[in-house]
């Protein structure tokens, strides 16, 4: 990619990038205020990720890579050698990975970028060339994410229509935010909903508020209204009643990390939705890029679950507002839960649909090398 800005069709952009410049939409202030924060280095990137300025596994990875790209670009002219440049970049990537440990896309991006750095350092005579190769690789990740999301949307829409007998009346429930604000553009699970709507077969989309940080009410609802998609916001605790009332034909969610057997870590509350969907005979789908799959983990039991601040439950506005809970109460606030593959119908990726085989979901290793 050249120094030109990355262009994303949807006007809802969480990530605004030009070579040497990165601005991130502060999603903590949505939907009432649209503010972009200027990110000048990896420290800014780390804080933006940790503080939920930017969130969503794909967007986190892209934001981290580009924050370092901006820092590296502004080091030029770089006078150090290739080994020094490689060491600098790799150390910064390791630091960025520590910001949100559950999102595998971040560590996966860092691993791939380290390979680019090491290869460049081995053949380059100047550190500036290593810097240049890194910047171009980070920019390519931004471009690839948009294409990946649109492929997921297409595969998912086709799958849901094929599985339902009355494909002219499809109402879908989703959780958290998996749209343009969680990715470089278009979205994963919300991308599937966008594709269904574009094809004229979506009757209605339901989104949960997704407590305690309210990504559903603040972000997904915002995107659905923006795109003029017929949609209704529900309380997290209303999902089972909505299913019982026959208002949902499919549930589709994103993923922060998927184990080799298909067990999936996603925003807290996802497991409850999957259990309810299973009870009501409603298909439950996960939409995620292959970068969310961690083949080094045999099952979801090995996924590290991040715990968030108690203030997110004790105070309004996801911890940023006034206190509403009793002083002195203990809080357990895991950011994610793990849904076992046994109650997931399929995982939708940019290279096709991975079907369940028995109680597990098996990934063909060839998918990761093509």
C-alpha positions in Angstrom: 0.0 0.0 0.0 1.2 3.5 -0.8 1.2 6.4 1.5 -2.4 7.1 0.5 -5.1 6.8 3.1 -6.8 3.5 3.5 -10.3 3.8 2.1 -13.3 2.1 3.7 -16.7 2.3 2.0 -18.7 2.5 5.2 -18.6 5.9 6.8 -18.4 4.4 10.3 -14.7 4.1 10.6 -13.1 3.1 13.9 -9.7 3.4 12.3 -8.6 6.4 10.2 -5.1 5.9 8.8 -2.7 7.6 6.5 1.0 6.8 6.5 2.5 8.6 9.5 -0.9 9.3 11.0 -3.5 7.3 13.0 -6.7 8.4 14.5 -9.0 6.0 16.5 -12.7 6.6 17.1 -13.2 6.8 20.9 -15.9 4.2 21.2 -16.4 4.9 24.9 -18.2 8.1 23.9 -20.6 6.7 21.3 -23.3 7.1 20.4 -23.7 10.6 21.8 -20.3 12.0 20.8 -18.0 11.3 17.9 -14.4 12.0 18.9 -11.2 10.7 17.3 -8.0 10.4 19.3 -4.6 11.0 17.7 -2.3 8.0 18.2 1.3 8.9 17.8 3.1 5.8 19.1 2.8 2.3 20.5 2.2 3.6 24.0 -0.8 5.5 22.8 -1.9 2.3 21.0 -1.5 0.2 24.1 -3.6 2.6 26.2 -6.3 2.9 23.6 -6.7 -0.8 23.4 -6.6 -1.4 27.2 -9.0 1.5 27.9 -11.5 0.3 25.2 -11.1 3.3 23.0 -10.9 0.7 20.3 -12.3 -2.8 20.8 -13.2 -5.9 18.8 -10.5 -8.5 18.1 -9.8 -7.6 14.5 -9.7 -3.8 15.2 -7.5 -4.3 18.2 -4.9 -6.1 16.0 -5.0 -3.5 13.2 -4.8 -0.6 15.7 -1.8 -2.1 17.4 0.1 -2.8 14.2 -0.7 0.7 12.8 0.2 2.5 16.1 3.7 1.1 15.8 3.8 1.8 12.1 3.1 5.5 12.8 5.8 5.5 15.5 8.3 3.8 13.2 7.5 6.2 10.3 8.1 9.2 12.5 11.6 7.9 13.5 12.8 8.5 10.0 15.4 9.1 9.0 16.4 6.1 11.0 20.2 5.8 11.5 20.5 2.4 13.2 21.3 -0.9 11.6 18.8 -3.7 10.6 19.4 -5.6 13.8 18.7 -2.6 16.0 15.5 -1.8 14.0 14.3 -5.4 14.3 14.9 -5.4 18.0 13.1 -2.2 18.5 10.0 -3.3 16.5 9.8 -6.8 18.1 10.0 -5.3 21.6 7.3 -2.9 20.8 5.0 -5.7 19.4 5.5 -7.7 22.6 4.5 -4.7 24.6 1.3 -4.2 22.5 0.3 -7.8 22.8 0.1 -7.4 26.6 -2.8 -4.8 26.3 -5.6 -7.4 25.7 -4.4 -11.0 26.1 -7.6 -12.8 25.2 -7.9 -11.5 21.7 -5.8 -13.9 19.6 -5.9 -11.7 16.5 -3.5 -9.4 18.3 -0.9 -12.0 19.1 -1.4 -13.6 15.6 -0.8 -10.2 13.9 2.3 -9.7 16.1 3.7 -13.2 15.2 3.2 -12.5 11.4 4.8 -9.1 11.7 7.8 -10.5 13.6 8.3 -12.9 10.7 8.3 -9.9 8.3 10.8 -8.0 10.5 13.2 -11.0 10.9 13.1 -11.7 7.1 13.8 -8.1 6.3 16.6 -7.7 8.9 18.3 -10.8 7.4 18.5 -9.3 3.9 18.7 -5.6 4.5 21.8 -3.4 4.8 20.0 -0.5 6.5 17.6 -0.3 9.5 15.4 2.1 7.5 14.6 -0.7 5.1 13.3 -2.9 7.9 11.2 0.0 9.1 9.8 0.3 5.6 9.0 -3.3 5.3 7.2 -3.3 8.6 5.1 -0.3 7.7 4.0 -1.9 4.4 3.1 -5.2 6.2 1.0 -3.4 8.8 -0.9 -1.5 6.0 -1.6 -4.7 4.1 -3.2 -6.1 7.3 -5.6 -3.1 7.2 -6.6 -3.8 3.6 -6.9 -7.5 4.1 -9.2 -7.2 7.0 -11.9 -5.4 5.0 -11.8 -8.0 2.3 -12.0 -10.8 4.9 -15.0 -9.3 6.5 -17.0 -9.0 3.3 -16.2 -12.7 2.5 -17.5 -13.7 5.9 -20.6 -11.7 5.3 -21.3 -13.5 2.0 -20.6 -17.0 3.3 -22.7 -16.4 6.4 -25.7 -15.0 4.5 -25.7 -18.0 2.1 -25.4 -20.5 5.0 -28.3 -19.0 7.0 -30.6 -18.8 3.9 -29.7 -22.4 3.0 -30.5 -23.7 6.5 -33.9 -22.0 6.8 -37.0 -23.2 5.0 -38.5 -19.8 4.9 -35.6 -17.6 3.8 -37.8 -14.6 3.1 -38.4 -14.1 6.8 -35.1 -14.2 8.6 -34.8 -12.5 12.0 -31.3 -12.7 13.6 -30.1 -12.0 17.1 -26.5 -10.8 17.8 -24.4 -10.0 20.8 -21.8 -7.3 21.6 -20.5 -5.3 18.6 -18.9 -7.1 15.6 -19.4 -4.5 12.9 -17.4 -1.7 11.3 -16.5 -0.4 14.8 -15.0 -3.7 15.8 -13.0 -4.3 12.6 -11.3 -2.3 9.8 -14.7 -2.1 8.1 -18.0 -4.0 7.4 -17.8 -6.5 10.3 -17.9 -10.2 11.0 -21.2 -11.3 12.6 -22.7 -7.9 11.9 -21.3 -8.2 8.4 -23.4 -11.3 7.9 -26.5 -9.3 9.0 -25.5 -6.5 6.6 -25.2 -9.1 3.8 -28.7 -10.5 4.6 -30.1 -7.0 4.5 -28.4 -6.2 1.3 -29.9 -9.3 -0.3 -33.4 -8.3 0.8 -34.0 -11.4 3.1 -33.5 -9.9 6.5 -36.8 -9.2 8.3 -35.3 -8.0 11.6 -32.1 -7.8 13.6 -32.1 -7.9 17.4 -29.1 -6.8 19.4 -28.5 -7.3 23.1 -27.4 -4.3 25.2 -24.3 -6.4 26.2 -23.6 -5.4 29.7 -21.7 -4.1 31.6 -19.9 -2.0 28.9 -23.0 -1.9 26.7 -21.3 -2.5 23.3 -24.7 -3.6 21.9 -26.8 -0.6 23.0 -24.0 2.0 22.3 -22.3 0.5 19.2 -24.3 -2.2 17.4 -27.5 -0.2 17.7 -25.7 2.8 16.4 -24.5 0.9 13.3 -27.9 -0.7 12.6 -29.6 2.7 12.8 -26.9 4.2 10.6 -27.4 1.6 7.9 -31.2 1.8 8.2 -31.4 -1.9 9.1 -34.7 -2.8 10.9 -33.6 -3.6 14.4 -34.6 -3.8 18.0 -32.5 -3.5 21.2 -33.2 -6.0 24.0 -31.9 -6.4 27.5 -29.4 -9.3 27.8 -31.8 -11.1 30.1 -34.7 -10.9 27.5 -33.0 -13.2 24.9 -34.6 -16.4 26.1 -38.0 -14.9 26.1 -37.5 -13.5 22.6 -36.5 -17.0 21.4 -39.5 -18.6 23.1 -41.8 -16.1 21.4 -40.5 -17.4 18.0 -38.9 -14.1 17.0 -35.5 -15.4 16.3 -34.4 -17.8 13.5 -30.7 -17.6 14.0 -28.1 -16.3 16.5 -24.8 -15.1 15.2 -21.9 -13.8 17.2 -18.2 -12.9 16.7 -15.2 -14.4 18.5 -12.1 -13.2 20.3 -10.3 -16.6 20.3 -11.3 -20.0 19.0 -9.5 -23.1 20.2 -8.5 -26.0 17.8 -11.6 -27.9 18.8 -14.0 -25.0 18.0 -14.5 -23.9 21.6 -15.0 -20.1 21.3 -14.2 -17.3 23.7 -16.4 -14.2 23.1 -18.0 -11.4 25.0 -19.4 -12.4 28.4 -23.0 -13.5 27.8 -22.3 -15.4 24.6 -22.4 -18.8 26.4 -25.8 -18.0 27.8 -27.1 -17.2 24.4 -25.8 -20.4 23.0 -27.4 -22.5 25.7 -30.7 -20.7 25.2 -30.5 -21.2 21.5 -29.8 -24.9 21.9 -32.8 -25.3 24.2 -35.1 -23.6 21.7 -33.7 -25.4 18.6 -32.2 -22.2 17.1 -29.0 -22.5 15.1 -26.0 -20.7 16.8 -23.2 -19.4 14.5 -19.8 -17.9 15.1 -18.4 -15.5 12.5 -14.7 -14.9 12.7 -11.6 -14.6 10.6 -9.1 -17.5 10.7 -6.8 -15.1 12.6 -9.1 -15.7 15.5 -8.4 -19.4 15.6 -5.6 -20.5 17.9 -4.5 -24.0 16.9 -2.0 -24.1 19.8 -4.9 -24.5 22.2 -6.6 -27.9 22.2 -9.7 -26.6 23.9 -11.4 -23.6 25.4 -10.2 -24.6 28.9 -6.8 -23.2 27.9 -8.1 -19.8 26.9 -7.0 -17.0 29.3 -10.0 -15.0 30.3 -9.4 -11.3 31.0 -11.1 -9.8 34.1 -12.2 -6.1 33.8 -12.4 -3.4 36.5 -15.1 -3.7 39.1 -16.1 -0.2 38.3 -17.8 -1.4 35.1 -20.5 -3.0 37.3 -20.4 -0.6 40.2 -20.9 2.6 38.2 -23.0 3.7 35.2 -21.6 4.2 31.7 -19.5 1.1 31.9 -17.6 2.3 35.0 -17.2 5.9 33.8 -20.4 7.3 35.5 -21.9 7.6 38.9 -22.0 4.7 41.4 -25.2 2.6 41.4 -24.2 -0.5 43.4 -23.9 -0.9 47.1 -20.5 0.2 48.5 -18.5 -2.8 49.8 -20.0 -5.4 47.5 -17.6 -7.8 45.8 -17.5 -8.0 42.0 -16.6 -10.7 39.5 -16.4 -9.2 36.0 -14.9 -11.5 33.4 -14.8 -9.8 30.0 -15.4 -13.1 28.1 -16.9 -16.6 28.4 -16.2 -19.8 26.5 -18.9 -21.5 24.5 -18.2 -25.2 23.8 -18.1 -26.3 20.2 -20.8 -28.9 21.0 -23.5 -26.2 21.0 -22.1 -24.2 18.1 -23.6 -25.1 14.7 -20.9 -23.7 12.4 -18.0 -21.3 12.3 -18.1 -18.9 9.4 -14.7 -17.7 8.1 -13.4 -15.8 5.2 -12.5 -19.1 3.5 -15.8 -20.8 4.0 -18.0 -22.4 6.6 -16.4 -24.9 9.1 -19.1 -27.5 10.0 -19.3 -29.3 13.2 -18.1 -32.9 13.2 -19.7 -34.7 16.1 -19.1 -32.7 19.2 -16.2 -30.7 17.9 -15.3 -28.4 15.0 -12.3 -29.5 13.0 -10.1 -27.0 11.1 -8.3 -28.1 8.0 -4.7 -26.9 8.4 -4.6 -26.1 4.7 -6.9 -23.2 5.3 -4.2 -21.4 7.2 -1.5 -21.8 4.6 -3.5 -21.0 1.4 
